[in-house]
Amino acid sequence: MWHARLSRAHGSEFDPLLRAAGGVILGKERPIRLAVACMLAGGHLLIEDLPGVGKTTLAHVLARLFGLDFRRIQFTSDMLPADVIGASIYHRQGGEFIFHPGPVFSQLVLADEVNRATPKTQSALLEAMEEQQVTVEGETRPLPRPFFVIATQNPDSQLGTFPLPESQLDRFLMRISVGYPDRDAERELLSGRDRRELIAETQPMLGQEELLALQQKVQSVHASEALIAYVQNILAHTRSTPEITHGLSPRAGQALLRAARAWALLDGRDAVLPEDVQAVFPGVAGHRLQGSDSPDGRTSPEALLRDVAIP
């Protein structure tokens, strides 16, 4: 039986931040919470959706609220890796090469429409995400801390896209979608102020050092033996389901626990509940499961969760 102190909190220190984001991104509480949890967990975020539903706006708002240095990279098919990570340029006056850092040297990088770039350019960004550093002409240069990538991509059905391979998708802690707003939220969007004006007026609610401290705090959120067993059962179920080509790896299990800890912290709790795992599982697992899009929905993340009993 789960201890009584683990009951859902009525509020937390993050409520003002979530409300501020929700004032700009209308009617999208769940995507906002998932994005904030991803950042608290220290992970990178992939947003897959149609153009015009608020992917870029969400990234802008998070950068403002967390007080992060922000750069946007608009990916195109003719981009080169140097356009992302930078390059050394020869200066005749000094007779030497001087490194000019690219936009990846920012605390929050918005990689807009990342699947419109060629695989070579995608790899330059994704290697920086994995290593938290870049190597140019033999010299290794660390990226700033904290460092996040929020990448957006259009559905693969759209023309001019280069799908990210599974090994690169795995570097994103979560993949989420924003979706169309409901009727009330859309009406407010249509009749309200321009979102860019609201973003410009948004004030930071956390500092960089506070964010780094919160990331450390996430790691200390307690996961009981029963909770870890529940996560293991989920991993095992994905590996034994015939329709799924490759089940979740141990690294995916670590990502799931990290995201669940962040979700619990968002609720003001110091221990993880099974409901936390269930809340983040679709975002963490959806892009890691091959063969999980069967027409009957039996292998969707939500269906897989229903087949695993809570200890």
C-alpha positions in Angstrom: 0.0 0.0 0.0 1.3 3.4 -0.9 2.0 5.7 2.1 -0.6 8.4 2.8 1.9 11.2 2.4 2.2 10.4 -1.3 -1.3 11.6 -2.0 -1.6 14.2 -4.8 -0.7 17.7 -3.6 -3.2 20.5 -4.0 -0.6 22.9 -5.2 3.1 23.4 -5.6 5.8 26.1 -6.0 5.5 25.6 -9.8 1.9 26.6 -10.1 2.6 30.3 -10.8 5.1 29.4 -13.5 2.6 26.9 -15.1 -0.2 29.5 -15.0 2.1 32.1 -16.6 2.8 29.7 -19.5 -0.8 28.8 -19.7 -1.7 32.5 -20.2 0.2 32.5 -23.4 -0.3 28.9 -24.6 -4.0 28.7 -24.1 -5.8 25.5 -23.3 -2.7 23.3 -23.3 -2.0 22.5 -19.7 -0.8 19.0 -20.3 1.8 19.8 -23.0 3.1 22.7 -20.9 3.4 20.4 -17.8 5.2 17.8 -19.8 7.6 20.3 -21.3 8.4 21.8 -17.9 8.9 18.3 -16.4 11.3 17.5 -19.3 13.4 20.6 -18.5 13.4 19.9 -14.7 14.6 16.4 -15.6 17.5 17.9 -17.6 16.3 16.3 -20.9 15.8 17.5 -24.4 12.3 17.8 -25.9 10.9 16.9 -29.4 7.6 18.5 -30.4 6.0 16.8 -33.4 3.0 18.6 -34.9 1.6 20.5 -37.8 2.9 24.1 -38.4 1.0 26.8 -36.6 -0.2 25.1 -33.5 2.2 26.8 -31.0 5.4 24.7 -31.0 7.7 27.7 -31.4 5.7 29.9 -29.0 6.0 27.2 -26.3 9.8 27.2 -26.6 9.9 31.0 -26.4 7.7 31.1 -23.3 9.8 28.5 -21.5 13.0 30.3 -22.3 11.6 33.5 -20.9 10.1 31.9 -17.7 13.4 30.1 -16.9 15.5 33.2 -17.7 17.6 31.3 -20.3 19.7 32.6 -23.2 17.7 31.6 -26.2 18.6 31.0 -29.9 16.4 29.7 -32.7 17.8 27.7 -35.6 15.5 27.4 -38.6 16.6 24.1 -40.2 16.6 23.8 -44.0 17.8 21.3 -46.5 20.9 23.4 -47.4 22.2 23.9 -43.9 25.7 22.7 -43.0 26.9 21.5 -39.6 29.0 24.6 -39.3 25.8 26.7 -39.4 24.9 24.9 -36.1 28.1 24.5 -34.2 30.2 27.3 -35.6 33.5 27.4 -37.4 37.1 28.7 -37.2 37.7 31.6 -39.5 41.2 32.9 -40.5 41.9 36.5 -39.5 44.6 38.0 -41.7 45.5 40.8 -39.2 46.3 38.4 -36.4 47.5 35.6 -38.7 45.4 33.0 -36.8 42.1 31.1 -36.9 39.5 32.3 -34.5 36.5 30.2 -33.5 33.1 31.8 -34.1 30.5 29.8 -32.1 27.3 28.8 -33.7 23.8 29.2 -32.3 24.1 25.9 -30.4 26.2 27.7 -27.8 23.0 28.9 -26.0 21.2 27.6 -22.9 18.0 26.9 -24.8 18.2 26.1 -28.5 15.1 25.9 -30.6 15.8 23.6 -33.5 12.8 24.5 -35.6 11.7 21.9 -38.2 14.8 19.7 -37.5 13.6 17.0 -39.9 14.0 19.4 -42.9 17.8 19.3 -42.5 19.9 16.6 -44.0 21.1 13.7 -41.7 24.6 15.2 -41.6 23.4 18.5 -40.1 21.0 16.7 -37.8 23.9 14.6 -36.5 25.9 17.8 -35.7 23.1 19.0 -33.4 22.3 15.6 -31.9 25.9 14.9 -31.0 26.1 18.2 -29.1 23.0 17.2 -27.2 24.5 13.9 -26.2 28.0 15.1 -25.3 27.1 18.5 -24.0 30.1 19.8 -25.9 31.3 20.2 -29.5 34.7 19.4 -31.0 35.9 21.7 -33.8 39.2 21.1 -35.5 40.4 18.9 -32.6 39.5 21.3 -29.8 36.6 20.5 -27.5 34.4 23.3 -26.4 31.8 22.8 -23.6 28.3 24.0 -24.1 26.7 26.3 -21.5 24.8 25.1 -18.4 22.0 24.5 -18.3 21.7 23.3 -21.9 18.4 22.3 -23.5 17.3 21.6 -27.1 13.7 21.9 -28.0 13.3 20.5 -31.5 10.2 20.7 -33.6 9.4 18.5 -36.5 6.7 18.2 -39.0 4.9 14.9 -39.6 6.9 12.6 -41.9 4.0 12.7 -44.4 4.9 16.3 -45.3 7.2 16.8 -48.3 10.9 17.7 -47.8 11.5 15.9 -44.5 14.4 13.6 -43.4 13.1 11.4 -40.6 15.3 11.2 -37.5 16.7 7.6 -37.1 15.8 5.7 -33.9 19.3 6.2 -32.4 18.9 9.9 -32.6 15.3 10.0 -31.5 16.5 8.3 -28.3 18.4 11.4 -27.3 15.2 13.2 -26.7 13.8 12.6 -23.2 10.3 13.2 -24.5 8.3 13.6 -27.6 5.0 15.5 -27.3 2.5 17.2 -29.5 0.6 20.4 -28.9 -2.5 19.8 -31.1 -5.3 22.2 -32.1 -6.8 24.3 -29.3 -10.4 23.7 -28.2 -13.1 26.1 -29.3 -12.9 28.4 -26.3 -9.1 28.7 -26.4 -9.1 29.3 -30.1 -11.7 32.0 -29.8 -9.5 33.7 -27.2 -6.5 33.4 -29.4 -8.4 35.0 -32.3 -9.8 37.9 -30.3 -6.9 38.4 -28.0 -3.5 40.0 -28.2 -0.6 38.8 -30.4 1.3 36.0 -28.7 4.6 37.7 -29.5 3.6 40.7 -27.5 2.7 38.5 -24.5 6.1 36.7 -24.8 7.9 40.0 -24.8 6.1 41.0 -21.6 6.8 37.6 -19.8 9.2 38.0 -16.9 11.6 35.3 -15.7 10.2 33.3 -12.7 13.3 31.2 -12.1 17.0 31.9 -12.4 19.6 29.7 -14.0 21.1 28.6 -10.7 17.7 27.8 -9.3 17.0 25.6 -12.3 20.2 23.7 -11.9 19.3 23.3 -8.2 15.9 21.9 -9.1 17.5 19.5 -11.5 19.5 18.2 -8.6 16.4 18.0 -6.5 14.6 15.9 -9.1 17.3 13.2 -8.7 16.5 13.0 -5.0 12.8 12.4 -5.4 12.2 9.0 -3.9 11.3 5.9 -6.0 10.4 2.9 -3.9 11.3 -0.7 -4.6 7.7 -1.3 -5.6 7.7 1.6 -8.0 10.9 0.5 -9.6 9.4 -3.0 -10.0 6.4 -1.4 -11.7 8.7 0.3 -14.2 10.6 -2.9 -14.8 7.3 -4.7 -15.5 6.4 -2.0 -18.1 9.8 -2.4 -19.8 9.4 -6.2 -19.8 5.9 -6.0 -21.3 7.1 -3.8 -24.2 9.8 -6.4 -24.9 7.4 -9.4 -24.9 4.6 -7.8 -27.0 4.9 -9.5 -30.5 3.7 -6.4 -32.4 6.6 -4.3 -31.1 9.8 -4.8 -33.0 12.1 -3.5 -30.3 10.9 -3.0 -26.7 12.2 -0.3 -24.4 15.9 -0.4 -23.4 17.3 0.0 -19.9 18.2 3.6 -20.8 14.6 4.2 -21.7 13.7 2.9 -18.2 16.1 5.4 -16.7 14.5 8.2 -18.8 11.1 7.1 -17.6 12.1 7.2 -14.0 13.8 10.6 -14.4 10.7 12.1 -16.0 8.4 10.6 -13.4 10.5 12.1 -10.6 10.2 15.5 -12.3 6.4 15.1 -12.7 6.2 14.3 -8.9 8.2 17.4 -8.1 5.9 19.5 -10.2 3.0 18.2 -8.0 5.0 19.2 -4.8 5.8 15.6 -3.7 9.0 14.0 -2.7 8.2 10.5 -3.9 7.0 9.0 -7.1 3.6 7.5 -7.6 2.6 5.0 -10.3 0.4 7.8 -11.6 3.5 9.9 -12.3 4.9 7.0 -14.4 1.7 6.7 -16.3 1.5 10.5 -16.9 4.9 10.7 -18.6 5.0 7.3 -20.2 3.5 8.2 -23.6 5.9 11.1 -24.0 8.9 9.1 -23.0 8.1 5.9 -24.8 6.1 6.8 -27.9 9.2 7.7 -30.0 11.2 4.8 -28.7 8.8 2.0 -29.5 9.1 0.5 -33.0 5.8 -1.0 -34.2 3.7 0.8 -31.6 1.4 2.4 -34.1 -0.8 -0.6 -35.0 -4.1 0.3 -36.6 -6.2 -1.2 -33.7 -4.2 0.7 -31.1 -3.3 -2.4 -29.1 0.3 -1.4 -28.9 -0.1 2.3 -28.2 1.6 3.5 -25.0 -1.8 4.0 -23.3 -2.8 0.4 -24.2 0.5 -1.0 -23.0 0.0 0.7 -19.6 -3.4 -0.9 -19.2 -1.9 -4.3 -19.5 0.6 -3.9 -16.7 -0.8 -4.2 -13.1 0.2 -1.7 -10.5 2.1 -3.6 -7.7 
